Amino acid sequence: MPAHCHYSVCPTSTADVKTGSPTITISSGTATLSVAQEGNIGCGYEIDYEIDTGNKKCYIGDPAKPEGSAPDNYFADAMTSATVMKVVTAVGGVPGDVSGKTVNSIKAVWASLDDAVDSASDYMTADYVNNTDLTAGGADVVVHIWCYGGGTQDASKPIIAGATTDVTHYLEIRVPWGLDYGESVLDTNYHWGVWNANAYTVENSDADAVILVSDEFTRWDGLQAEPTSTTDYVFTLHFDSSVDNFQVANCVMLDRTASGGYHQHLGWATSAPAVGKLRNLILAHGSAEAIRGLGAFKVLNVLMANCTIYGCGEDGVQAAQESIDALNTAIHGSSGQDFKLFGSNSAGYNYSEDGTEPGTAGGSNAVDGWTPDWEDTDEDVMDFRLQDSSDLIGEGAGPDTESDCPALDIKGVIRSGSTCDIGAHQYVAGAPPAGTPWLYARLGSRVIGAA
C-alpha cells in the first residue's frame, strides 16, 4: 500500500500561525499539542519542532486514507480536535515518538498552487517526496495538496507535469471541508456550492488555461476557478493529450469576462483511451462550451454525474468521437445545444432546457418544459441551490438505483435511497442562507455543509 503525503497551500500566508507557545508530544503517529490551536490550520500544515539534535518537521494528515472514503470522514480522522491530530513525515511515514518538545512553527507549505506543483521547491523536490515517480517503483506514495481559503491565486498558471503516476499512486488537490472541531474557522476554505470570494480560488489571465494538467491520474476536489483573460480559446481546467485518467468533483467554475473570447470551462484532448469522472460540478457563464472533449477516432469513457451547467455561449457539453455517460445532470441556458455528444453514450435522469439530452439508457429523460428554479443564477451570485418549486427535485436516480450517484452533494448533504435531485445541489427544506454552516450528524462520521 502506498504511503500518503500531505502538504498545504495558503494564499494569505506561509508564516507561523501557531497559537501560544505549545509543546508537542508524538506517540505512534498521533500528535498532541499543549495549547489549543485557534487558527485556520488542518491537513497538510507543517509542524516544525525541536528534538535533542536539532529540529524536525511533520505534517498533519492521516497516514492510511481508505480508498473511496468520504472527504469529511478523512479530515475528521486526521484532525480530531484543536490539540490532537495525526501526523506524517514528508514522505508519508510515521514520525518518531517525542515528548514535550518545543514547537517552533505551524504553517502552510506554499503560498500558491503554482509553487506547490511547478517550482524549484515543488512537491517532488528533496524537502518533500524527493522523487518524480510516485508509483511503487519510485516513492510509492499518494500526494495530497490541501488548499486553504482567504485569498485569490495564482498569478501564474499552475502546470501539473513531470510526475509518474498510476491508479493507486496519484496527485490529489483538494480544499478541506470544515468539521466540528473548529468549523467556525475551517468552513471558510470551501465554497459550499455557492460562489464565495473568501473560499480557495484559482484565478489568472493566462491565454491558454487557468490550470493545465499534463500528468495522468490527478484528482481535483472543492476548488473555485475563474479565467480573467479576454483572449480566445481559454480553458478553466485543461487536460492535455498526455492525460488518460482524471477525476474532478465539487468544483465551481465561473467566467465573467463579458468581452472574452471562446472560453471553455473543462476540456481534454487525450490521444489514447482514457477514463474521466466528473461529479457535483457547477459550471456557469462561459462564452463557449462548459465541457468540451477533443480527439480523433478514440474512445474516452467519461462519467458526468450530478452536474449543473448554465449559461454557455455555445453548446453545454460537446465531445467528438468520445463516450460520455450523463447521469442526474442539468443543463440550461445554452446558446447552442445543451447536450451535443458524438460516439456511444448512455444517459438518464438528466434535464436539458432544449430537449437534446442524449440516449435513453437508465431511465426517463427530463426535457423542455421543466423549470429548474435555482436561487439566483446571476454571475455575481452563482447560487444554484434549488427552491422548493424546482422541477428537478426528486427526479434523479439515487445511490440505491445508480451506484455512480455521489453519496454527498456539493455542500455535504447526504443523498440516499432510490431518488435524488438533478444537479449538484440536493434540496433542503428550511435551509439557512448560502454559506451558513449546516451540521449533519450520522453514526461514524461528521459532515458540515451549507444548505
Secondary structure, 3 states (H helix, E strand, C coil): CCEEEEEEECCCCCCCCCCCCCEEEEECCEEEECCCCCCCCCCCCEEEEEECCEEEEEEECCCCCCCCCCHHHHHHHHECCCCEEEEECCCCCCCCCEEEEEEEEEECCECCHHHHHCCCCCCCCCCCCCCCECCCCCCCEEEEEEECCCCEECCCCCEECCCECECCECEEEECCCCCCCCHHHHCCCCCCCECCCCCCEEEECCCCEEEEECCCCEEEECCEEEECCCCCCEEEEEECCCCCEEEEECCEEECCCCCCCCEEEEEECCCCCEEEEEECCEEECCCCCCEEECCCCCCEEEEEECCEEECCCCCCEEECCCEEEEECCEEECCCCCCEEECCCCCEECCEECCCCCCCCCCCCCECCCCCCCEEECCCCCCEEEECCCCCCCCCEECCCCCCCCCCECCCCCECCCCEECCCCCCCCCCCCCCCCCEEEEECCEEEEECC
